[in-house]
């Protein structure tokens, strides 16, 4: 019985230590008219990054949800360039043996225009100095697309309807 108590106490201490040393980044999302539509928060964990979206005012349905290679929302969100892809991998969660680090599952917006979503991305880090760090020289952005991502070789997610630079 004493051994179980020691293990439980160690697990609690470990959990609190990880929270105290956590790195966090945020992206304030805006639509194409420049209106704020919510926030995406990124929290570093030992095995990747938890990407949490709290958004409103979006069209109902499924939408592609990606990390893009450049930290800019200029030029109709085109300045964000393509998906974050430090390994020069193929596109798609369901295509090939690897995928872009910025590929993430679609988000699903309710008929009220709101969405809350958590996605865990094990291919990125918030820690500077790593090849897969989204905090590289030109930064990174979060993009929401008009349509759902196909999860295949070609994204098919359509226009960019919201963008936020990861800070």
Secondary structure, DSSP 8 states (H G I E B T S, - for coil): -HHHHHHHHHHHHHHHHHHHT--EEEEEEEETTS-EEEEEEEEEETTEEEEEEEE-S--SEEE-EEEESSS--TGGGGGG-SB--TT---S-TTSSS---TT----EEE-TTS-EEEEEEETT-BSSTTSTTBSSSTT--EEEEESS---SSSS----SEEEEEEB-
